[in-house]
Amino acid sequence: MNAPPTKSETTASNDRQSRVVLIVSARFEHRRVLLRILERLNIDALACSTLAQARAALSNRTTALSFCDENLPDGTYRDFLDLRDMELNPPHVIVTMLNDEWEQYLEAIRRGAFDVLQYPFAPTDVELSLIHAMREGETCWQGRNHHGETPESRLLPGS
C-alpha cells in the first residue's frame, strides 16, 4: 500500500501544475506553433484567445511566462500588461506581432514587455527568448522532467 504524499510532495506537485506558460492569442496558428515549441521542450502551456480568458487564467494559477499578441478581440497587449501588473509575481510577457516595425518594438519594450517576436516564429527565436527569461530569475523553472533535465538544459548544449 502506498503512503499518502507528504505536504512538501503535494506542494511541489501543485507548484508544477500552477507554473505554466500562458499563450494569449486569437490567432489559431500562433497558438499552435507556440504550443508545439513548448511541448517539444517539455514545458506546460495554457492557451487562450481573449483578454477575458487570460484574466481568468491569471486568477486561477501562477504563470511563469506569457506570450501575448499585440491585438486581441477584446483589447491589446497593453491591457494584458496592465493585468499582469496586478499579480504578486508578474510573469515576463513576450509580445507577438505580425510586423517588424522598430517603433512598435520599442513601444512594447517601454511599456514593460520582456521581448517582442514577429510571426512567423522561428523555434530558435522562441527558445532564445525563453532562455533569456529563465536567466532573469523572475520565472520559476525549478522543476525537472523525468530525465532530470531543466527546460534550459535542453536548449543549451553542454548544460
C-alpha positions as CSV (number, residue, x, y, z in Angstrom):
1,M,0.0,0.0,0.0
2,N,1.4,3.4,-1.0
3,A,1.7,6.1,1.7
4,P,-0.1,9.3,1.0
5,P,2.1,12.1,-0.4
6,T,3.8,14.4,2.1
7,K,2.9,18.1,2.3
8,S,6.1,19.0,0.5
9,E,5.4,16.5,-2.3
10,T,1.8,17.8,-2.6
11,T,3.1,21.4,-2.7
12,A,5.7,20.6,-5.3
13,S,3.1,18.8,-7.4
14,N,0.7,21.7,-7.1
15,D,3.5,24.2,-8.0
16,R,4.4,22.3,-11.1
17,Q,0.7,22.3,-12.1
18,S,0.3,26.0,-11.5
19,R,3.6,27.1,-13.2
20,V,2.7,27.2,-16.9
21,V,3.4,29.4,-19.9
22,L,0.3,31.4,-20.9
23,I,-0.3,32.0,-24.6
24,V,-2.8,34.7,-25.3
25,S,-3.7,34.8,-29.0
26,A,-6.8,34.9,-31.1
27,R,-4.8,33.5,-34.0
28,F,-5.0,29.7,-34.1
29,E,-1.7,29.4,-36.0
30,H,0.2,31.5,-33.4
31,R,-1.2,29.3,-30.6
32,R,-0.4,26.1,-32.5
33,V,3.2,27.0,-33.3
34,L,4.0,28.2,-29.8
35,L,2.3,25.1,-28.2
36,R,4.3,22.8,-30.4
37,I,7.6,24.5,-29.5
38,L,6.8,24.5,-25.8
39,E,5.7,20.9,-25.9
40,R,8.9,19.8,-27.5
41,L,10.7,21.5,-24.6
42,N,8.5,19.7,-22.1
43,I,7.1,23.0,-20.8
44,D,3.4,23.1,-19.8
45,A,1.4,25.7,-21.6
46,L,-2.2,27.1,-21.5
47,A,-3.6,28.9,-24.5
48,C,-6.5,31.3,-24.5
49,S,-8.0,33.6,-27.2
50,T,-9.1,36.7,-25.3
51,L,-8.1,39.1,-22.6
52,A,-11.1,37.9,-20.5
53,Q,-9.8,34.3,-20.7
54,A,-6.3,35.5,-19.8
55,R,-7.7,37.3,-16.8
56,A,-9.5,34.1,-15.6
57,A,-6.3,32.1,-16.2
58,L,-4.2,34.5,-14.2
59,S,-6.6,34.4,-11.3
60,N,-6.5,30.6,-11.2
61,R,-2.8,29.9,-11.4
62,T,0.7,31.4,-11.4
63,T,2.2,31.7,-14.8
64,A,6.0,31.7,-15.4
65,L,5.9,33.5,-18.7
66,S,3.3,34.8,-21.1
67,F,3.1,35.2,-24.9
68,C,0.5,37.8,-25.9
69,D,-0.5,39.0,-29.4
70,E,-0.3,42.7,-30.0
71,N,-4.1,42.8,-30.8
72,L,-6.8,40.7,-29.2
73,P,-10.6,40.6,-29.8
74,D,-11.2,42.4,-26.5
75,G,-8.0,44.5,-26.1
76,T,-4.3,44.7,-26.8
77,Y,-1.1,43.6,-25.2
78,R,-1.1,46.9,-23.3
79,D,-4.2,45.8,-21.5
80,F,-2.6,42.4,-20.8
81,L,0.4,44.2,-19.3
82,D,-2.0,46.1,-17.0
83,L,-3.5,42.8,-15.9
84,R,0.0,41.3,-15.3
85,D,0.9,44.3,-13.1
86,M,-1.9,43.4,-10.7
87,E,-0.3,40.0,-10.0
88,L,2.0,39.4,-7.0
89,N,4.6,37.6,-9.1
90,P,4.2,39.0,-12.6
91,P,5.4,36.9,-15.4
92,H,7.6,38.1,-18.2
93,V,5.5,39.0,-21.3
94,I,6.7,38.3,-24.8
95,V,4.6,40.3,-27.3
96,T,3.9,38.7,-30.6
97,M,3.5,40.9,-33.7
98,L,2.7,40.4,-37.3
99,N,5.1,43.2,-38.5
100,D,8.6,44.2,-37.6
101,E,8.3,48.0,-37.2
102,W,11.1,49.2,-34.9
103,E,8.8,51.8,-33.3
104,Q,6.3,49.2,-32.3
105,Y,9.0,47.0,-30.8
106,L,10.4,49.9,-28.8
107,E,6.9,50.9,-27.6
108,A,6.2,47.4,-26.4
109,I,9.6,47.2,-24.5
110,R,9.0,50.7,-23.0
111,R,5.5,49.5,-21.8
112,G,7.1,46.6,-19.9
113,A,7.2,43.7,-22.4
114,F,10.1,41.4,-21.9
115,D,10.7,40.8,-25.6
116,V,8.9,41.0,-28.9
117,L,8.7,38.2,-31.5
118,Q,7.5,38.6,-35.1
119,Y,5.3,36.0,-36.7
120,P,6.1,33.6,-38.3
121,F,8.0,32.4,-35.2
122,A,11.3,30.7,-35.7
123,P,11.7,28.0,-33.0
124,T,15.2,29.3,-32.2
125,D,13.9,32.8,-31.6
126,V,11.3,31.4,-29.2
127,E,13.9,29.3,-27.4
128,L,16.3,32.2,-27.1
129,S,13.6,34.4,-25.5
130,L,12.8,31.5,-23.1
131,I,16.4,31.2,-22.2
132,H,16.7,34.9,-21.6
133,A,13.6,34.9,-19.4
134,M,14.8,31.9,-17.4
135,R,18.1,33.6,-16.7
136,E,16.4,36.7,-15.5
137,G,15.4,34.8,-12.4
138,E,11.9,36.0,-12.1
139,T,10.3,33.0,-13.7
140,C,10.2,29.7,-11.8
141,W,11.8,26.9,-13.8
142,Q,12.9,24.8,-10.9
143,G,11.1,21.6,-11.9
144,R,13.0,18.9,-13.8
145,N,11.5,16.5,-16.3
146,H,11.7,12.7,-15.8
147,H,15.2,12.7,-17.3
148,G,16.5,15.2,-14.8
149,E,16.7,18.0,-17.3
150,T,15.5,21.5,-16.9
151,P,14.0,23.3,-20.0
152,E,17.1,25.4,-20.2
153,S,19.5,22.5,-20.2
154,R,17.5,21.0,-23.2
155,L,18.2,24.2,-25.1
156,L,21.8,24.8,-24.2
157,P,24.4,22.2,-25.4
158,G,26.7,21.1,-22.6
159,S,24.4,22.4,-19.8
